[in-house]
Amino acid sequence: MQQGHPRYKQLNKADHEMYLHNRHKAEDVWNALKNVMTGINKAISVVGKRISSALGIDKQMSAPDVDYEKFEIKYIATDMFRNNAVIVNGK
């Protein structure tokens, strides 16, 4: 009994090789796009630094002093239920 067309394995191998080729080309295109975006980002940052130095805006603003532990989801949910306990209990 015949197990299928003799070219079946050859066609499957060709399909697989084409898949690998396309994946490799897609990776190359993705890397090229990342390189272009990185170059644009660097150019914009250089221009921004030149403009800020020309205008005398070299001071860096300090970040606000925020307790980020307070903003975790579990604390927010706990505070929310604690504050709305009257509404939940109906009192």
C-alpha positions as CSV (number, residue, x, y, z in Angstrom):
1,M,0.0,0.0,0.0
2,Q,1.4,3.4,-1.0
3,Q,2.2,5.8,1.8
4,G,1.4,9.0,-0.1
5,H,3.0,10.9,-3.0
6,P,6.8,10.5,-3.1
7,R,7.1,14.3,-3.3
8,Y,5.2,14.8,-0.1
9,K,8.3,14.9,2.1
10,Q,10.1,17.2,-0.4
11,L,7.1,19.6,-0.4
12,N,6.9,19.6,3.4
13,K,10.6,20.4,3.7
14,A,10.3,23.2,1.1
15,D,7.4,24.7,3.1
16,H,9.4,24.5,6.3
17,E,12.4,26.1,4.8
18,M,10.3,28.9,3.4
19,Y,8.8,29.4,6.9
20,L,12.3,29.7,8.4
21,H,13.4,32.0,5.6
22,N,10.4,34.3,6.2
23,R,10.9,34.3,9.9
24,H,14.6,35.2,9.5
25,K,13.7,38.1,7.1
26,A,11.0,39.3,9.5
27,E,13.6,39.4,12.3
28,D,15.9,41.5,10.1
29,V,13.1,43.9,9.3
30,W,12.2,44.2,13.0
31,N,15.9,44.9,13.9
32,A,16.2,47.5,11.2
33,L,13.0,49.3,12.5
34,K,14.4,49.2,16.0
35,N,17.7,50.7,14.8
36,V,15.9,53.5,12.9
37,M,13.7,54.3,16.0
38,T,16.8,54.3,18.2
39,G,18.6,56.7,15.8
40,I,15.6,59.0,15.7
41,N,15.3,59.0,19.5
42,K,19.0,59.9,19.9
43,A,18.7,62.7,17.3
44,I,15.7,64.2,19.0
45,S,17.4,64.0,22.4
46,V,20.5,65.8,21.1
47,V,18.3,68.5,19.6
48,G,16.3,68.8,22.8
49,K,19.5,69.2,24.8
50,R,20.8,71.9,22.5
51,I,17.6,73.8,22.7
52,S,17.4,73.5,26.5
53,S,21.1,74.6,26.9
54,A,20.5,77.6,24.5
55,L,17.4,78.7,26.6
56,G,19.2,78.0,29.9
57,I,16.9,75.3,31.0
58,D,19.6,72.9,32.3
59,K,18.1,72.5,35.8
60,Q,16.6,69.1,36.5
61,M,13.4,69.0,38.5
62,S,13.4,66.6,41.4
63,A,10.8,63.9,41.6
64,P,8.0,64.5,44.1
65,D,8.4,62.6,47.4
66,V,5.7,59.9,47.0
67,D,5.2,56.8,49.1
68,Y,4.6,54.3,46.4
69,E,3.9,51.5,48.9
70,K,0.6,53.2,49.7
71,F,-0.5,52.9,46.1
72,E,-0.4,49.1,45.8
73,I,-3.6,47.5,44.7
74,K,-4.2,45.6,48.0
75,Y,-4.0,48.9,50.0
76,I,-6.2,50.7,47.6
77,A,-8.8,47.9,47.8
78,T,-8.6,47.7,51.6
79,D,-9.0,51.4,52.0
80,M,-11.9,51.4,49.5
81,F,-13.8,48.7,51.4
82,R,-13.0,50.3,54.7
83,N,-14.3,53.7,53.6
84,N,-17.4,52.2,52.0
85,A,-18.3,49.7,54.8
86,V,-21.3,51.8,55.8
87,I,-22.7,51.5,52.3
88,V,-22.1,47.8,52.1
89,N,-23.6,47.1,55.5
90,G,-26.5,49.4,54.9
91,K,-26.2,51.4,58.1
